């Protein structure tokens, strides 16, 4: 059976260029902190990857702090900024539709006594701007907002809210894990002090990510114990994974505009076909600007879990939402935050396209989906 992979927001398959860079680094011996020739060779690999990630993020290489992934980057930014905020700044502002990496890190701070304010979102899937702004005060240590939602693809008003944070002197963290490689990262336009990105969402390997730290941002290291990463993240760098990250970032940067247009065309083809086959389908986030690759829908009377299993048996890899919550029985917190009930939140299914998605993949899904949905509806009744 031919398999069709349409779950790039969970993880994007490893690009050939990233695999080659990873293997090359694995066959090079040495610690990048060592002064001898082998160490310098590893340091050169690390420096090249840092430059490639910096180009993707539009920042100087010195601002790139390599981590084990997006979750560590987010935790480092949230805990690091909060720890350096001072005794009078105890509020942390986040949106209710953030990835669990953000929400869990913030809630961990709440257990330590911080005032964590979770801002609701509108039915469109965009954060409530007025409530977010009203939550900012002179006790706020940090504000966090995703650039794009991982489940619906809805783009968030990071430019407007980042400017408000900058004017108030509040550090602003942007989770760009889903946005990187799909839309342009604009640190200056976003007024972002901290930005998190991850390799495996770009076609790089799992196990590598980066926290972009604006020069002058006060941040305590989450992992201490060494001078690596300019003392902002201790521990010997995972050079092989980072090398693959750099290669994937380089391609994502160079192909960003053309790839975004290609994926948007494929997504629109799939979206229009689904609307034609099921006029009562609900497309989440359709009222707002979205990532070009992401489509989140709910078919009436069919659970998302049932469809994911049925499509998997038919040769298609899709998901019900965040891969980090795939084992949970709880309905999507994102869809619930948009004002839908638990049934709708459990019905949501996400198609996410990426670098190796072809027109044939989309057409195969369009041809298969009506029968799968019909069988799933009949089995439920």
Buried (B, 14 or more C-beta within 10 A) or exposed (E): EEEBBBBBBBBBBBBEBBBEBBEBBEEBEBBBBBEEEBBEBBBEBBEBBBBBBBBBBBBEBEBBBBBBBBBBBBBBBBBBBBBBBEEEBBBBBBBBBBBBBBBBBBBBBEEEEBBBBBBBBBEBBBBBBEBBBEBBEEEBBBBBBBBBBBBBBBBBBBBEBBBBBBEBEBBBBBBBBBBBBBBBBBBEEBBBBBBBBBBBBBBBBBBBBBBBBBEEBEBBBBBEEBEBBEEBBBBEBBBBBBBBBBBBBBBBBEEBEEBBEBBBEBBEBBBEBBBEBBEEBBBBBBEBBBBBBBBBBBBEBBBBBBBBEBBEEBBBBBBBBBBBBEEEEEBBBBBBBBEBEEEBBBBBBBBBBBBEBEEEBBBBBBEBBBEBBEBBBEEEE
